[in-house]
Amino acid sequence: MVEIEYVPTICPYCGVGCGLNFVVKDKKIVGVEPWKRHPVNEGKVCPKGNFGYEFINRDDRLKTPLIKENGEFREASWDEALDLVANKLKEVSDEDPNQVGFYACARSPNENIYITQKLARVACGTQNVDHCARICHGPTVAGLATTLGSGAMTNGFDSIEEADFIFCIGSNNMEAHPLFGRKIIRAKQNGAKLVVADPRYTPTAKLADVYLEFKTGTDVALLNGMMKLIIDEDLQDDEFIEKRTKGYEDLKKVVSNYDMDTVAEIAEIDKDKLIDITLDYAKADKAAIVYSLGITEHSHGADNVMCTANLAMLTGNIGRLGTGVNPLRGQNNVQGACDMGALPSDYAGYRKVADQETTDWINNYYGTNLPATPGLTLVEMMNAAHAGDLKVLYIHGEDPVLSDADITHTKECLANLEMLIVQELFMTDTAAVADVVLPAAGWGEQEGTFTNGERRVQVLRKAQDPPGDAMLDWKIMEEIAVRMGVPREKFHYESAEEIFDEIREVAPVFAGMNRERLERPEALHWPCPSEDDPCEPLMHKDKFAHPDGLGVFMPQEHKGPVETPDAEYPLLLTTTRILFHYHAAMTRRCKTLDNEVKTGFIEINTKDADKLNILDKEIVKASSRRGEIEIPARVTDDIKEGIVNIPMHFSECAANMLTNSDSMDPKSKMVELKACAIKVEKME
Amino acid sequence: MAVKIDDMYYAYSANDEIASKGEYGGVVTSILKFLLEKGFVDAVVAVEEAADLYDAKPVLITKPEDVIKSAGSIHCGTLNMAKFISKYLDGARDMKIAVTCKPCDAKTIRELMKKGKIIEDNVFMVGVNCGGTLSPIPTMKMIKNEYGLDPAKVVKEEISKGNLIMETEDGEEKGLSIENLEEEGMGRRPNCQRCDMKIPSNADLALGNWGVIGPLQGKATFVEVFSDKGADYLTEVINANIINVEEPLEKGIEIRDKVNTVMLKNSKKQEAADFEGTTGDIIEVFNEYREDLSRCMKCYGCREACPLCYCDDCCLETEGPEWVPGGYTPAAPFFHLTRMVHMVDACTNCGQCEEVCPSEIPVAKIFATVNNKVKNTFGYVSGIEDDTPIPFTQFPDRGNK
């Protein structure tokens, strides 16, 4: 007789963190069904939620370790592969710990990520550990920590339903965070006014009461213009500024140069529209800012972020329901990956590496001898590999060949390593260029926790065994650490729960998260310092997270993109995500999602297409100073003239063949994924 | 003793443990356990509490001792059991099952039986009366905000005399007018508010507490028999001394009838409000709901949740002609129009489509509006076992043979 079981879990795609039920038939995942009891999404999901499980039992899952010999992979035993990896890591890190680096996986449960940074710090003695937040919401972490004292979304998702006015800039949440998009729909039904500012007339923009088209990369000017107008009209919240912030005079001075005419010219906007939007934002009782990668993925990403925080503080729109600065985190557990200390500058719970006392505490706790000097960021590790300074890179479930800027550069960097180790579910573009590939358990095959964008730490449940010899990530890493000479008791855990208990000791923001509280569908938001703390999502209620409790205005000047269009490369390329895909290794292996969108496309304005004599669906050549691709055109009025867009998921026509890796944000080490100059031509 | 169609009883379990854990005498649990024990069925399909009172999951039970886990009612159990049977149990093709069903489950199972997607001979439908179900999260919010109670402390909800009553573990009881709550957009799911069947007369048996008065009030269940299969199995259960039965009080039968009539009257009122201002003509309805439909994010959730959408190869995903082009949102209006043409005659107003919609589209209301027109035009009532031909599947026979 058949056995059927529903196993509740959390979706592995975006940072909204929807709940769903696996349907497990005879110990295999065969489908998903709504989990209506889940507080975030109430049983509703997007296309990825409905079909994103289809990759799990594919035949091309990695089932055995692989070692590359003479350019070809061969199957290997776990012992052989683990020995090879451990010996190399030991040899190179003994020589100099800065020669090894780790990419943690922001799709993976917190427990795996914690163990990745522990492997780096404890077994290799290096601070070189980072993950894809660097090129996603790294600027949020940096920008909001500087202004508000904490680098996270200030409010819970539900809060948006209470807003009177929503200013959404650089977020196409109806595609990228669809179940947050639903909350925006509900906010509108509750009477909120929605404004969307974006170079593209996105599905989110189509919901808006007012859509403001503006030029990619001019966010600082636009936001400064809004602030100047608010101050000129005396609409700032003087009491809030006085009691809860510092640096207001500096802000006033900087924004004073951004009058509406100047802003209109820089951002190529309809000035009157922006004036109306600004006055509405300032006058609303509860106004919320929602943003995402449109703000962060720039060489001035942290500047953009700080301007959103400045605007919210200027009008006292923070610390209350319906207000706040609401960055929508990208991947399902990118919040967690930051929280777990997969950052070269932070240990778990954002305890600072640079602080000697903290590093002393960590050295004492782990029995290590780490320096109080931050390690290399993701982009810096790549560049160090290029320069020959980094010799071994251990990539846990990320695919930088596809997702980092400038693929040619990335491949050169990786080729220059002595050893590239990739721990994966599938043979990704990155795994293909590795020296050793370690097959890991995936979503549905392990216990653990994901932390969504509103800091809600949610429990995952195992529904089936991993295929073949694939192992749990943290067990793979335990075996490597032990082979490197770390006493097993330091790296041995009976369960993911035991790892989480250690995290509670290392990171005080999780201390109050006992299992019983976590197991409820509501789960818990951090900060959760004690077991009797309610751990609710709203932050900065009475004071900001800086030691003195004050928010800091950090005024910024407009800089714009590093690379701007010129005669040779006349179009400005932005890159995006689409509703039906996310991590390409997973979604492109889901039959239904692949059927929906099989390959990439370049969106180009109808007028630009006319000039180039390009028709809809025609294959065109797109090129930049870095490389060129062939890609079908999508001719549309839904993108600003002069701007083109390529979704980033498709390696056969990869946006990142064109993007610019030589464009680092000094404050967050982000590279400019959302602006570079390209040209589009008809094929010969 | 031999039970016949249309017989009515007050019944309660002869097993004390079941009588106390199950509601109103634990009759449903007793029947299911007996059928499984004696091999009348291979498995029981029922609903079990998962995380808490607000979290219902369908379960396939094969061990008699596990049946007790499904005891008790769960008003947030807004599932459709027909989908579970057709999608995950291959329509009970190779197994005999007993399934607990609300009226909308029973209706949908009947529709799927007519289409050969569920095998009638293999399914025994234990119907339970239903005044409506509530979606979990909105209900928890309502309990917190309107009742001023901690949802985690509520142990039971009940609809009685027009009130929705919450009972806490400390014995506190609070009732609010369901009409007022629903006017404010809370309470039962919108499809439940217009539901036209409260006693599942299309199942084999219908059980519920309505009409149980006198000494057995609160301790027994009212059972009505609707089919030969229902009569046969109930006979077996009674003769095996698994449940005790008594003649219902005359007054009790009247009260049950009155409860049913009042509820149906309220549903009619809601239906009138929901369908107001439209003839139900498909073109007109699509025009009216254009704005809502324009938010569709093409999650396919309505199709996935719809128990009557069962094509193996769905034309919404075909490559050409591209009526609904892949990758574009909002989905082309044809998306919903196509689905509607395929199943609106059979639509049972079960509400699954609307409950899973991430774009807040009143999908069930849209479909119910058109289904109502089908009903009025062709006289076809979905979910009922009768000889009326399915309008978009068969033409009526002219009788010339």
Interface residues (C-beta under 8 A of the other chain):
Chain A: M1 V2 E3 I4 Y6 P8 N21 V23 K25 V30 G31 P34 W35 K36 R37 H38 P39 N41 E42 G43 K44 V45 C46 P47 G49 N50 F51 M174 E175 P178 L179 G181 R182 I185 R186 Q189 P203 K206 L207 R520 P521 I578 L579 F580 T592 N595 E596 V597 K598
Chain B: D42 A43 A50 A51 D52 Y54 D55 A56 K57 P58 V59 L60 T62 C76 T78 K87 Y88 L89 M95 S135 P136 I137 P138 S294 R295 M297 K298 C299 Y300 G301 E304 A305 E317 G326 G327 T329 P330 E355 V356 C357 P358 S359 E360
